[in-house]
Amino acid sequence: MTRLFFSLLLAAATLFAQGPMPVHAQQGPLRLEITEGVIEPMPFAVVDFVPDSPAATEMGQQIARVIAADLSGTGLFREIPKDAHISRVSSFDAPIQFADWKAVNAQALITGGVGVSGDRLTVRFRVWDVFSGVELGNGLQFVGTTDGWRRMAHKVADQVYSRITGEGGYFDSRVVFVSESGPKGERRKRLAIMDYDGANVQYLTDSSSIVLAPRFSPTGDRVLYTSYETGFPRIYVLDVGRVQRQILPTQEGTMSFAPRFSPDGQTILYSMSSGGNTDLYAMNIASGQSRKLSNAPSIETAPSFSPDGSRVVFESDRSGTPQLYIMSASGGEAERISFGQGRYGTPVWSPRGDLIAFTKQSKGRFHIGVMRTDGSEERLLTASFLDEGPTWAPNGRVIMFTRESQGAAGRSQLYSVDISGRNLRPVPTPDGGSDPSWSPLLD
């Protein structure tokens, strides 16, 4: 009942809840209030993972803290602080004193153990429904290296999130983005990659030339981006592991930009400007051959595949202002899907296939929004001086984007928001950040 109940609650909290919707659990001890998509977070407790030796003590504490931060950061969970705990867990196999956890109002409890042998790390965990006194699913064990302890903590958090909500997790993932430094008029930009929560930042390029719009491959091992290194915007593909790059064979003397991989990773969509016109093209990566998908006297750009690879959503000003259109991945006639007041751009298809995220400019404000794939049920999630460039979490329930502050001293920063418009949060980066692209879950 617990997993099903929370699955239903999470579904009820999506952005398409219309008006006040109080939700109560009529069976069992769990109770949650949802009003206009606002959830009362579920209280949970996570104890320091029990070490198998004194050398593993600190790592057990660090892993527990990352798990707690992952879950709390969703806005769906509220951690009960350690100083409120009555029970102490001294062994991975010790019986749980459920009455003590009920007394502090914990509804879920996460326990675990950590073993360290040289550079080898073993992490075990369990998730407990406190009120029913049962374990949710079976305990799991992850094995890796001590250097990868944060990834293992994210893996545990993904499992906990999935067992309680019934949704896929998104914590064990990365984000590639443009790191920005320097004054607003002289920004230095370079590609960087980080964990989804801003940790472990690594730089992939230097700041000698402008870089834009990095996009992950479906397997997360390559990144497409646009660079002005040659004087014209050209598309490059970079191997993330080896940090090696190559320029794609687009037409010399033209401007090519806004690239994106197909779901199978074999095709690249991009825009190319030639003879005063900008159209969409598809390139076969193996052969390097391109074919034209659009042929209109207007600007077509920012293409994004549907998850099954059959359709493409893109931005076009063929109606006089930038709007969103969908066409077959093989090209042909396009259908307009945006009809609200304002200008639409940077559409991105959800990995679940149900929604399209976009940037909208209306009445002097910028917004990140979502709509159904037929253009219905549009909802704006944010509003500011400049919000743009959405990217989806692997589970299709969270969006990351760029927010730029106003004025000469303004800077770009990454933010995330869930699809109900709740839980707007800054994503920490060492410098300014823009153009995020979320990877799939890591292997």
Backbone hydrogen bonds, N-H to C=O, Kabsch-Sander energy under -0.5 kcal/mol:
donor,donor_aa,acceptor,acceptor_aa,energy
5,F,1,M,-2.9
6,F,2,T,-2.4
7,S,3,R,-2.2
8,L,4,L,-2.2
9,L,5,F,-2.1
10,L,6,F,-2.6
11,A,7,S,-2.1
12,A,8,L,-2.3
13,A,9,L,-1.1
14,T,11,A,-1.4
17,A,14,T,-1.7
19,G,17,A,-0.7
21,M,34,I,-0.7
26,Q,24,H,-0.8
32,L,23,V,-0.5
35,T,38,V,-1.6
36,E,19,G,-0.5
38,V,35,T,-1.4
39,I,37,G,-0.5
40,E,33,E,-1.1
42,M,76,L,-2.9
44,F,78,R,-2.2
45,A,108,A,-2.1
47,V,110,I,-1.9
49,F,60,G,-1.7
50,V,112,G,-2.8
52,D,114,V,-1.8
56,A,53,S,-1.8
57,T,54,P,-1.4
60,G,56,A,-2.1
61,Q,57,T,-1.6
62,Q,58,E,-2.5
63,I,59,M,-2.6
64,A,60,G,-1.5
65,R,61,Q,-1.8
66,V,62,Q,-2.1
67,I,63,I,-2.2
68,A,64,A,-2.3
69,A,65,R,-2.3
70,D,66,V,-2.6
71,L,67,I,-2.3
72,S,68,A,-2.6
73,G,69,A,-2.2
74,T,70,D,-0.5
74,T,71,L,-1.2
75,G,72,S,-1.5
77,F,71,L,-0.6
78,R,42,M,-2.7
80,I,44,F,-2.9
84,A,81,P,-1.8
85,H,82,K,-1.6
90,S,88,R,-0.7
94,A,91,S,-1.1
98,F,96,I,-1.5
100,D,97,Q,-1.1
101,W,97,Q,-1.1
102,K,98,F,-2.6
103,A,99,A,-1.7
104,V,100,D,-0.7
105,N,102,K,-1.7
106,A,101,W,-2.4
107,Q,43,P,-2.3
108,A,43,P,-0.9
109,L,128,W,-1.9
110,I,45,A,-2.3
111,T,109,L,-0.5
111,T,126,R,-2.0
113,G,124,R,-2.0
114,V,50,V,-2.8
115,G,122,T,-2.7
117,S,120,R,-2.4
120,R,117,S,-2.1
121,L,144,G,-3.0
122,T,115,G,-2.7
123,V,142,F,-2.9
124,R,113,G,-2.6
125,F,140,L,-1.7
126,R,111,T,-2.6
128,W,109,L,-2.9
129,D,134,V,-3.2
130,V,107,Q,-1.6
130,V,128,W,-0.9
133,G,129,D,-1.7
134,V,129,D,-1.1
136,L,127,V,-3.0
137,G,135,E,-0.9
140,L,125,F,-1.1
142,F,123,V,-3.0
144,G,121,L,-2.8
146,T,119,D,-2.0
148,G,145,T,-1.1
149,W,146,T,-1.3
152,M,148,G,-1.8
153,A,149,W,-2.0
154,H,150,R,-2.4
155,K,151,R,-2.3
156,V,152,M,-2.0
157,A,153,A,-2.5
158,D,154,H,-2.4
159,Q,155,K,-1.9
160,V,156,V,-2.4
161,Y,157,A,-2.8
162,S,158,D,-2.3
163,R,159,Q,-2.3
164,I,160,V,-2.0
165,T,161,Y,-2.5
166,G,162,S,-2.3
173,S,171,F,-2.0
175,V,194,M,-2.6
176,V,437,S,-2.4
177,F,192,A,-2.6
178,V,434,S,-3.1
179,S,177,F,-0.7
179,S,190,R,-3.1
180,E,432,G,-2.6
181,S,188,R,-1.9
184,K,408,A,-0.6
186,E,183,P,-1.4
187,R,184,K,-0.6
188,R,181,S,-3.1
189,K,187,R,-0.5
190,R,179,S,-1.8
192,A,177,F,-2.5
193,I,202,Q,-2.8
194,M,175,V,-2.0
195,D,199,A,-3.1
196,Y,173,S,-1.8
198,G,195,D,-2.3
202,Q,193,I,-2.7
204,L,191,L,-2.6
205,T,191,L,-1.2
212,L,226,T,-2.7
215,R,224,L,-2.5
217,S,222,R,-2.1
220,G,217,S,-1.4
223,V,238,L,-2.1
224,L,215,R,-2.8
225,Y,236,Y,-2.1
226,T,212,L,-2.6
227,S,234,R,-2.6
228,Y,210,I,-2.0
230,T,232,F,-0.6
231,G,228,Y,-1.6
234,R,227,S,-2.5
236,Y,225,Y,-2.8
237,V,246,Q,-2.5
238,L,223,V,-2.7
239,D,244,Q,-3.7
240,V,221,D,-2.3
240,V,238,L,-0.7
241,G,221,D,-0.6
243,V,239,D,-1.7
244,Q,239,D,-1.0
246,Q,237,V,-2.0
248,L,235,I,-2.8
250,T,248,L,-2.4
254,T,251,Q,-1.4
255,M,273,S,-1.5
256,S,233,P,-2.6
256,S,254,T,-0.6
257,F,271,S,-2.4
260,R,269,L,-1.9
262,S,267,T,-2.2
265,G,262,S,-1.7
268,I,283,M,-2.2
269,L,260,R,-3.0
270,Y,281,Y,-2.1
271,S,257,F,-2.9
272,M,279,D,-2.3
273,S,255,M,-2.9
274,S,272,M,-0.6
274,S,277,N,-2.9
277,N,274,S,-1.4
278,T,298,S,-0.9
279,D,272,M,-2.0
281,Y,270,Y,-2.8
282,A,291,R,-2.5
283,M,268,I,-2.8
284,N,289,Q,-2.6
285,I,266,Q,-2.4
285,I,283,M,-0.6
288,G,284,N,-2.8
291,R,282,A,-2.1
293,L,280,L,-2.9
294,S,280,L,-1.2
298,S,296,A,-2.2
300,E,278,T,-1.5
300,E,298,S,-0.6
301,T,315,E,-2.6
304,S,313,V,-2.0
306,S,311,R,-2.3
309,G,306,S,-2.1
312,V,327,M,-2.8
313,V,304,S,-2.7
314,F,325,Y,-2.4
315,E,301,T,-2.9
316,S,323,Q,-2.3
317,D,299,I,-1.1
319,S,321,T,-0.5
320,G,317,D,-2.1
323,Q,316,S,-2.7
325,Y,314,F,-2.5
326,I,335,E,-2.3
327,M,312,V,-2.3
328,S,333,E,-0.5
329,A,310,S,-2.5
331,G,328,S,-2.0
332,G,293,L,-1.2
335,E,326,I,-3.1
337,I,324,L,-2.7
338,S,324,L,-1.1
343,R,361,Q,-2.5
344,Y,322,P,-2.6
345,G,359,T,-2.3
348,V,357,A,-2.3
350,S,355,L,-2.9
353,G,350,S,-1.5
356,I,371,M,-2.4
357,A,348,V,-2.6
358,F,369,G,-2.1
359,T,345,G,-2.8
360,K,367,H,-2.5
361,Q,343,R,-2.7
362,S,360,K,-0.5
362,S,365,R,-2.6
365,R,362,S,-1.7
366,F,384,S,-2.5
367,H,360,K,-2.6
369,G,358,F,-2.3
370,V,379,R,-2.4
371,M,356,I,-1.6
372,R,376,S,-3.0
373,T,354,D,-0.6
375,G,372,R,-2.1
379,R,370,V,-2.8
381,L,368,I,-3.2
382,T,368,I,-1.2
384,S,366,F,-1.9
388,E,402,T,-2.2
391,T,400,M,-2.0
393,A,398,V,-2.7
396,G,393,A,-2.0
399,I,417,V,-3.0
400,M,391,T,-2.6
401,F,415,Y,-2.5
402,T,388,E,-2.9
403,R,413,Q,-2.9
404,E,386,L,-2.7
405,S,411,R,-2.1
410,G,407,G,-1.7
413,Q,403,R,-2.3
414,L,427,V,-0.5
415,Y,401,F,-2.3
416,S,425,R,-2.7
417,V,399,I,-2.3
418,D,422,R,-2.1
419,I,397,R,-1.4
421,G,418,D,-2.2
425,R,416,S,-2.7
427,V,414,L,-3.0
432,G,180,E,-2.0
433,G,412,S,-1.3
434,S,178,V,-1.8
437,S,176,V,-2.1
439,S,174,R,-3.1
442,L,172,D,-2.5
